[in-house]
Amino acid sequence: MTSTYGLEGRVALVTGGTSGIGRACVVRLREEGMRVAFTGRSRERGETVTAEAGADFIECDHRDREASDRAVERALDLADGRLDALVANAGILFQGSIEATPEDVFRELLEVNLTALFRVSRRCFGHMRDNGGGSMIHIASDAGIRAVHEIAAYSVTKAGVIAVSELFGAEGAPYGIRSNAVCPGDIVPGVQATPAGHEEHAEDPAGWVLPPSGRFGTGEDVAGLVAWLASDESAHMTGATLRIDGGTGAAMGVLTRG
């Protein structure tokens, strides 16, 4: 393995790591020399990533709070209690306006995208504090910075992720714990990339507007930023909200509802 950021021998937990950005993060962190545990709902896909990257798969549906708690404990046990980086990526997407979002769907998105992320992060926070620090990386979305009416509930939950990440950054700073929110724009679908950045939601990108960079992002683009945030290269970076969107959010676009 070739390390760019000096992460050899460190330990990471990636939630939602069986596809999309999560999978790309598992692969990249393993390439950096980290020991990586990752969660996901699909055992088949988890075993595929394990075979590809040599990471430790923990089957888990983060809608189940007890299972989520057990997954964190399992990840800690695998590395004898060490955890240097958390990549909180697990999430789900619902296409629809506020009016078109059923209440039960809204609650489900809150549970997976925000409550589970908060609970996993809080458990890891206490552990990192007791062990001298670490890096918490929360995968949010550009839709959490500027709401997208076609994915209204998702936008609400990702705005919450940014707030949670900032708060962990403020509370963690005295203990050597850094916390940053990564906000991808549109990510091309494929084996290692999904449009919203989370597993099981690849879509046809037809109709998307290219960013000013001239291309959509990839899971690997985001994974490179995640590796940097996990490293000592970003030692003074905490409480930040980082767009990675090819310039899409750099200027206001005018859209009409169809």
N, C-alpha and C positions, 0 to 999 in steps of 0.2 A: 504494500500500500504506500502511496505517495502522499505525504502530508504537506499542505500549504500553510496551515495556521498553527502548527504545533499542538495538535489535539491528541496526539498519541497517548493511549492509556487512560484517557478520560472516559466518562460514562454519560450516556444520554438516554432519555425516554422520549419517544415520538408517539403521540396519540394520533390515531387515524392514519397509520403508515402503510396500508396495503395497496394504495394507488394514489395517483395525482401528486400533488405537492408533497404529501406525507411520504410517499414511496421515494420520491427524488431526494428528500432529506435523509431518509434512512440510508440510501445508497451513498450519498455524498459524505455523511458523517462517518460511515464505515471506511470509505476511501481515505478519510482524514486520520484514520487509526483509532477512532473511538469504539468502545463497546456500546452497542445500541440495542435497547429493547423497544418494541413497538407494539401498539395495539391495533385491532381491527375486528370487524364483525365476521369477515369471511375467512374461514380456516384455509380454504383452498388457495386464496390469494396470499394469505399470510405465509403459507408454506412455500409459495413461489418466491416471495421476496426473501425469505430466509435462505433458500437455496441460492439465490442470486447474490445476496449481500453478506450472508453469514451473520445476520442479526438474530435476536431472540424474539420470537413472536408470542404475544399474549392475546388470546382470543377474548374480546370484550365488546359489549354493546354499552356505550356510555350513557344510554337512557336508563340503564339499570344501575342505580347508585351503589348498591352493594357490590356488584360486579366491577364497577369502576374503581371503588376503593380497593378491592382485592387485586386489581391489575396494577395499581400503583405500588402496593406492598410487594407484589411478586417482582416487579421491576427492581425495587430496592434490594430484595433478597438476592436476586441474580448477581448483583455486583457487591454483595456483602455490605450493603448500606450506603454505598457511594453513589452520588448523583451530581454531575457537574452541569448538565444542561437539560432543560425541559423544552420540548417543541410541542406546544399545545395546538394541534391542527384539526382534530376530529370535528366534523360538522356536517350539517345537512342543509339543503337548499329547497325553497319552495317558490315556484314562479307564480306571481300574482300580486295585484294591487292590495292595499289595505282592505278595501271593501270585499275583495275576492278571497281573502285569507280566512278560512274557518278558525274559530277560536281554538279548537283542539290542535290544529296544525301549528298555530302560533305558540301554544304552550309547548309543543314538542320541539320546535326550533329553539325556544328559550332554554329548555332542559338540556339539549345536546350542545348547542353552540355557546351558551353562556353559563348556565348553572354547572354543568359538568366541567367546563374549563375552569371555572372559579374553584370548584372543589378539588380538582386535581392539582391546580396551582397552589392552593392553600396548603395541601398536604406536603407538596414538594418544597414550598417556602419554609415551613417549619424545619424540615430536614436539612435544607441548605443552610439555614441560619445556624443550626446546631453544629454544622460541619464546616463553617468558615466561608460560605458563599457559593455562588453559582450563577448561571445565566438562564433566565426564563424568556422564551421566545413565543409570543402569542400570534398565531396566524389569523389576522383579521381580514379586511377587504377594503378596497377603495370605496365600496358601497357603504362602509361604515364611516367614511369621512364625508362623503356627499351622497345622500340617500338616492337609491334608484327605485322609481315607483313600480317597475315591473317585478321587483323582488323586495317588496316592502318589508315583510317580516324579517327576512334575512338581513336587510340593511339595519333594522333596529337592533338585532342581536349583535351584529358586528360593531356597531357603535358602542354597545356595552362592553365588548371585548377590549376595545381601545381604552375605555375608562378603567376597566379592571387592570389592564396591563400598566397603565400610568400609576395607579394606586399601589400596585406591588412594587413598582420602581421607587416610589417615594418612601414606602415603608422598608424596603429592602436595602436601600443605599447604606445605612449605617452598619449593616451586617455583611457587606460585600456581595449582596444579591442584586444583580441587574435584571431589569425586566423591560422588554421592548415589544412593540406591536408592529408586525410586518403586514402591509396592505397591498396584496397583488391586485392588478387589474385583470383584464381578460387573459386567461391562460388557455392555450390551444389544447383541444382534447387529444387523447392518445394514451399510450401505455403508462406514461409518467406525467401526464398533465390533464387537468380537468378545468372547465371554464371558471368555476367559482373557487377553485383551489382545494376541493375536498373530495373524498372518495365517493364513488358511485353516482356522479352527476355529470358525466361527459355529455356534451350536446353538439349538434351541428353548428359550426360557427358562421353559417351563411347569414348574411345580414349584419354581422358585427362591423363596426367601423374600426379600421386600423388605427393604432396609436400613431402619434407623430414620428416615432422611431421607424415606422414602416413594417413592423411585424408584431405579432402577438407574443406574449411571454411564454415561457416554458417552466415546467416544474424545476428544471435544473437551474434556471435563472434565480428562482427564489431560494433554492437549496444553497446556492453560493453565498447569498446574503445571510442565510441562517448559519452556515459554517463560520462566517466572519463574526457574527454576533455571539457565537458560542466560544470564541477564542479571546485571548488576551489582547488581540489587536484592537478590540472594541471596548477596552477596559473602562473608558470614561463615558460610554454610551449607555444611558439608562433613562427610562421614562419617555422614550422617543416613539413617534409614530412615523414609520418609514414606508412611503409609497414605492412600489416597484411596478410601474405601469407603462413604461415606454413614453412617458410624457403626457399621457391622457389627462391627468389631473392638473396639468400646469396652466390650463386656460379653460374658461367656462365654455361648454358647448351648448348650443340651443337645440333642444329636441322637442318634438310635438308628439302627443299621445295619439297612437293609431286606433 
